[in-house]
């Protein structure tokens, strides 16, 4: 894609792209302000109004068949909407220790059930009582055991000694 647009002024880009190349659009899509697919123009999303318009249009064509003009338009709209949401509505992860405790409750687990993932009973107690931070090995093991994402478990959190800790 970059080669296709390498010498183009992206601020005023309006280019007809063959169907197969349209399917290969990835992150570079976000730097292109206008793309034309089978006579359908898709604009980058920069404002709340543009975001709402994109959501409305996606709702209209959501069930379009893949490979059709509307299907391709829907694919591009999804990418653009996801990018806008990631930039404007970031997801804040919950506290890792609280997430572990909630997941343990959901699964009916007790502290002793975490011993294998965390090393020993003392480590389990110290971590769950926020006296010791999670280690990378603990994070990997807990992710597998509890089905929690590593991204959630590596978030900083407060220990009882009031210092912000990172994994």
N, C-alpha and C positions, 0 to 999 in steps of 0.2 A: 504494500500500500504506500509506504513512504516513497518508493521510487516513482510511483504513479503521480504523486503530488510534490515531488522534491523541489521543482522550480516554480511552483504555483504560489501566488499570493493567497494564503488561506483566509484572509479577511473577506475576500470577495469570491470565494470559490463556489462555482456552480458547475458541476461536472457530471456527465452521464457515465455511469459505471456499469460494465457488463454484469449480468446476473451472478456469475460465479464469483467475481471479485467482491460483489456486494455481500455475499455470504461470509467472506473472509475478513470482514471489517472487525477490528478489535479496538484496542485503546486509542489508536490514532483517530478514531471516529470523533473523539471528544475535542480534537483540535480543529476539526473541520466545521465551518459554520453552516454550510449548505451542501447537501448531497442530493443527487437526483436519481431515483430508482423508478424506472419504467414510468416516467412522467409524474412521479410523486415526489415532492420536495420535503425533506426532513430537516428541521432546523435544530441547532444546538440549543440546550436549555440553559438560560442564564438568569431568569427571573421566576418569581412565584407564579406569575401569570402564564409564562411559558410552560412551567411545570404542570399547572392545572390543565392547560390546553393539551399537552402531551398525554396526560392521564385520560382525558376525555376521549382523545383520538384512539388511544390504545384500547380503551373499553369498547369502542365501536368496532374495532377490527381484531379483537383478541382471539376469536375462533377462526381466523383466516387459515387457509391451508398453507403449509410450508411450501416454499418454492414459487408461490404466487406473488404478485406485486404487493398485495396487502400483507401477506405473510412475511415478506422481507422487511416491509415498513415496520411491522410489529416487532421484529427482532431488533431493529435499530432503535426503535423507541424504548424498548426495554433496557438496552445498554445506556441510552442517554438518561433515562429516568433513574436507573441505579446509580449512575455517576452523580447526578444532581442530589439525590438523597444522601449519598455517602458524604458529599461535601457540605450539605446544609442541615442534615439531620443525623449527626454522628451518634452511634450507639454507645452508651456508657455501660460497661460491664459491671455487674454487681461485685461486691466484696468477695474475694475467693474463699475465705473461711466460711462466710455465711452461705455461699453457694454449696460448699462441701456439706455443711450441716443440713441444708434443705434437701440435698440429693440423698444424703444418708437416710433422712426421715422418709423420703419418697420410696426408697428401696427397702426400708425396714432394717437398715444396718445399724450396728452399734459401734462404739469406738474400737472394740477388739477386732472387728471385721476389717479395719484399716491397717492392722499391724503389718501384714505382708507388704502392702504398698508403701508404708512409711518407715519400716525398719524395726521398730519395737514399740511397746506400750508407752514408754516414756516419751518418745518422739511424737506419737499420736496425741498424747495429752498436752505436751508443750505447744504443738502447732495449733490444735483446736482451741487452746486457751490463750492464743496469741502471745506466747512467750518466746517462740522460736519461729523463724520464717520457713516457708516451704523451700525445699531444695529442688533442683531441676529433676533429679531422679524421682522424688516424691510427686512432682507435677506430672511427669510422664506416666508413672504408675497409677496415680489417682485419675488421670484422664481416661486410661484404659478401664479401670475398675468401675468408675462412676459414670462414664460416658459424658464427662464435662470437657469442653474444649480447652486445649492448652492456652489459647488466647485469653480465656477467662481466668485460668489459674495463675497466669504470670502477672496479673494486674497488681500494682502496689497496694499495700494495705497497712494499717496501723498495728503495731505490736503494743502490748500493755505498757512498754516503756516509752510510748508516744513517739517513736521514730518511724518514719516511713520506710518500709522495707520492700525490696524488689527481689524477685526470684533469681 
